[in-house]
Amino acid sequence: MTTGVLPVQELNAMIDAGAIAADLPFATGQVQPASLDLRLGTRAYRVRASFLAGKHRQVADRIAEFQMHEVDLTGGAVLEKGCVYVVPLMERLTLPDGIQAVANAKSSTGRLDLLTRTITDGGTEFDRIPPGYSGPLYAEICPRSFSVLVRPGMRLNQIRFRRGQAVLSDAELADLHASVGLVSGTAVISDGLGFSVDLQPASGSLVGYRAKPHTGVIDLDRIDAYDPAEFWEEVHSRDGRIILDPGAFYILVSREAVTIPPDHAAEMAPYLAMVGEFRVHYAGFFDPGFGWAEAGGAGSRGVLEVRCHEAPFVLEHGQVVGRLVYERMAARPETLYGTGIASNYQGQGLKLSKHFRAP
């Protein structure tokens, strides 16, 4: 069988075969072109610290070891900023030997600085699920900037399935760029496709947003509901640079428009740590069709979720801050990211999560 990232039609076949199962019927739109959204269950456990299950150990046993209290999500509950929670997910897996999986936060989750990672029984890594895994899935959730109101069925993270390895080499990436134009401007190719930060917008001086330290709760079911000014400070630059404050969370945007062709998928990966002490993403999946003109995505740029670490850091216009790792799809998906499936971030520029009204 063809190696690569499994498309929507193969994910549906895995559901039909029972390799992907759930406590409740799968919801409309839950299966994306190259990924599956995962849903929160009915209980959350406040724990003392983040953890991995470890070899031959069960997550449920580790919850019992570190649990502080249990939270019923049925009527909605607040997950408080700075706390760590573990939530059993509705989905569970029985993976064939040839299929592995990787999970990541959804775009809206990352833009809220809502650290969300998937853990499994016997797991020794976050978000990585080996071939042959059979068991439940759990989400570890740590709100970093805002407390959030959640309910069962909400989708904070997503999972992608692979058969074998199909990551493009730099030479293959260069050929693909020459063929379809993966980014606007010059392509920086080194262990993936580099992208840089835009701190000199074509109009005005607004280059991003910084999360305010003391805000109200965000109900994750409320879309286009909140005034950005209540949660974010605008970040302006007139000289093509900004200074990142340690511990602060920023929403910025890439200088380049990005394209993911229909027969490929991509994942955002951190750039070399030597270029600066900051993290540039939490959510990292780019589905086939993102930025693809025929799917309504011409000019789509990547939103950067940036957190500075130990010391103030000067970030300058055009500085390379991350890279996209492209992979081949096992087959072209029957649906693409974009207007046809009401994708929230197709054609985006600098944009907050879907919960906020347009400034």
Secondary structure, DSSP 4 states (H G I P E B T S, - for coil): ---EE--HHHHHHHHHHTSEEESSPPPTT-B-SS-EEEEB-SEEEEESS-----TT--HHHHHHHHEEEEEE-TT-EEEPTT-EEEEEEEEEEE--TTEEEEEEE-HHHHHTTEEEEEEETT-SSSSEE-TT-EEEEEEEEEESS--EEE-TT-EEEEEEEEES--BPPHHHHHHHHHHH-SBSS--EESSSEEEEB--S-SSSSEEEEEE-SS---EETT--S-B-GGGTEEEEE-SSSEEEEPBT-EEEEEEEEEB---TTEEEEEEE--GGG-SEE--S--EE-TTTT-GGGT-TT-EEEEEEEE-SS-EEEETT-EEEEEEEEEBSS--SS-SSGGGT-TTTT-SS---TTB---
